[in-house]
Amino acid sequence: MSCCSFIGRVLLAVIFIGAGVDKLTQPQSSIGLLNSRYPAFYKHLETTTKQYNVQLPVQLSPTSIKEQSMEIILGVGGAEVLLGLLVIFNLAWAGKLLSLLALSFVAVIHNPFIHGTTQAEKLSEQIQSLWTLGIAGALLIVGASSSNTCVPADSKTTGKSKGVTPTAQPSKKAKRN
């Protein structure tokens, strides 16, 4: 593992760890943001699904989300902290999951096609969504380049591991003879 890779993962994870700690210690501002943004997202989703004769579950209604908003924010905060720490430790699946979480933020909270009434508000949402998309892309790169195996570094490049020579098992036909 290179020093630059480690520092990059730490810097990337700090964004989510900080945001997660903020959600866990002061959830009210995040709850307010979720409850103010989600109804517009739901309306857009509902309009889209009606075109395909698909009805959304009651659990996704703004009323249900509002009732569960504290649990949602605390869960997201906990996930941000935990997955951020796991990204530092170079676990590929953590980077991929954190990327999905970031993409959900773009869809629900920072969607410039749904949120913002003035040109300035739409531009602000577009900048925020592009920034978050960039972070999600970096997390996918971390997820794709992380090593989760216990194979020695030499065997990754040569295809062979040191010190252990595999032996061929005799076939059933050879055992009968």
C-alpha positions in Angstrom: 0.0 0.0 0.0 1.5 3.3 -1.0 1.7 6.3 1.3 -0.2 8.5 -1.2 -3.0 5.9 -1.5 -3.4 5.8 2.3 -3.3 9.6 2.6 -5.9 9.9 -0.2 -8.2 7.4 1.5 -7.9 9.3 4.8 -8.7 12.6 3.2 -11.6 11.1 1.4 -12.9 9.4 4.5 -12.6 12.6 6.6 -15.5 14.1 4.6 -17.9 11.3 5.6 -16.6 10.7 9.1 -17.1 14.5 9.9 -20.5 14.5 8.3 -21.5 11.3 10.1 -20.4 12.7 13.5 -22.3 15.8 12.8 -25.5 13.8 12.1 -25.0 11.7 15.2 -24.3 14.7 17.6 -26.6 17.3 16.0 -29.2 15.5 13.9 -31.8 18.3 13.8 -30.3 20.2 10.9 -30.0 17.1 8.8 -33.6 16.1 9.7 -34.8 19.5 8.7 -33.0 19.2 5.3 -34.4 15.7 4.7 -37.9 16.7 5.6 -37.7 19.9 3.4 -36.2 18.1 0.3 -37.8 14.7 0.4 -41.4 15.7 -0.6 -40.2 17.2 -3.9 -38.1 14.1 -4.6 -41.1 11.9 -3.8 -43.4 13.9 -6.1 -40.9 13.5 -8.9 -40.5 9.8 -8.3 -44.3 9.4 -8.1 -44.8 11.2 -11.4 -42.2 9.0 -13.0 -43.5 5.7 -11.7 -47.1 6.5 -12.7 -46.0 6.5 -16.3 -45.2 2.8 -15.9 -48.3 1.9 -13.8 -46.1 1.3 -10.7 -47.3 2.4 -7.3 -44.8 3.4 -4.7 -45.0 1.7 -1.3 -46.6 3.6 1.6 -43.3 3.4 3.5 -41.7 5.8 1.0 -44.4 8.5 1.4 -43.2 11.8 2.8 -45.4 11.2 5.9 -43.7 7.9 6.7 -40.2 9.4 6.0 -41.0 12.3 8.3 -42.0 9.9 11.1 -38.8 7.9 10.7 -36.5 10.9 9.9 -34.6 10.7 13.2 -33.8 7.0 12.7 -32.9 7.6 9.1 -30.5 10.4 9.9 -28.9 8.5 12.8 -28.5 5.4 10.6 -26.9 7.5 7.8 -24.6 9.2 10.3 -23.5 5.8 11.7 -23.0 4.4 8.2 -20.9 7.4 7.2 -18.6 7.0 10.2 -18.3 3.3 10.0 -17.8 3.1 6.2 -15.4 6.1 6.3 -13.2 4.2 8.8 -13.4 1.1 6.7 -12.3 3.0 3.6 -9.2 4.1 5.5 -8.5 0.4 6.1 -8.7 -0.2 2.4 -11.9 -2.4 2.2 -13.2 -2.3 -1.3 -16.8 -2.9 -0.4 -16.9 0.0 2.0 -15.8 2.4 -0.7 -18.5 1.0 -3.0 -21.2 1.3 -0.4 -20.2 4.8 0.6 -20.3 5.7 -3.1 -23.9 4.5 -3.3 -24.7 6.5 -0.2 -23.2 9.6 -1.8 -25.2 9.0 -5.0 -28.4 8.8 -3.0 -27.6 12.2 -1.6 -27.4 13.5 -5.1 -30.7 12.0 -6.1 -32.7 13.1 -3.0 -31.0 16.1 -1.5 -28.9 17.9 -4.1 -30.8 17.1 -7.3 -30.7 20.3 -9.5 -33.6 19.0 -11.6 -35.9 18.9 -8.6 -34.7 21.5 -6.1 -34.2 25.2 -6.4 -36.7 27.7 -7.7 -34.3 30.5 -8.8 -31.4 30.2 -11.2 -29.0 30.8 -8.4 -30.5 28.0 -6.3 -30.4 25.6 -9.2 -26.8 26.5 -9.9 -25.9 25.9 -6.2 -27.6 22.5 -6.3 -25.8 21.7 -9.6 -22.4 22.6 -8.0 -23.2 20.5 -4.9 -24.3 17.5 -7.0 -21.3 17.6 -9.2 -19.0 17.8 -6.2 -20.8 14.8 -4.6 -20.6 12.9 -7.9 -16.9 13.5 -7.9 -16.6 12.1 -4.4 -18.7 9.1 -5.4 -16.4 8.5 -8.3 -13.3 8.7 -6.1 -14.9 6.2 -3.8 -15.5 3.8 -6.7 -11.9 4.1 -7.6 -10.9 3.3 -4.0 -13.3 0.4 -4.1 -11.9 -0.9 -7.4 -8.2 -0.6 -6.4 -8.5 -1.9 -2.8 -7.0 -5.3 -2.1 -9.1 -7.5 0.0 -7.2 -10.7 -0.5 -4.5 -12.3 1.6 -2.4 -13.2 -1.4 1.2 -12.0 -1.2 2.1 -9.1 -3.4 4.4 -11.3 -5.6 1.6 -13.7 -6.5 -0.6 -10.9 -7.8 1.9 -10.0 -10.5 3.2 -13.5 -11.4 0.1 -15.6 -10.6 2.2 -17.9 -8.4 2.6 -17.8 -4.6 6.0 -18.3 -3.0 6.8 -21.2 -0.8 3.8 -23.4 -1.7 3.8 -25.6 -4.8 0.4 -27.0 -5.6 0.3 -30.8 -6.2 -1.9 -32.4 -8.7 -4.5 -34.8 -7.3 -4.7 -38.2 -8.9 -7.7 -38.7 -11.0 -10.3 -41.3 -10.2 -9.2 -43.3 -13.1 -5.6 -43.4 -11.8 -6.8 -44.5 -8.4 -8.5 -47.6 -9.8 -5.4 -48.8 -11.5 
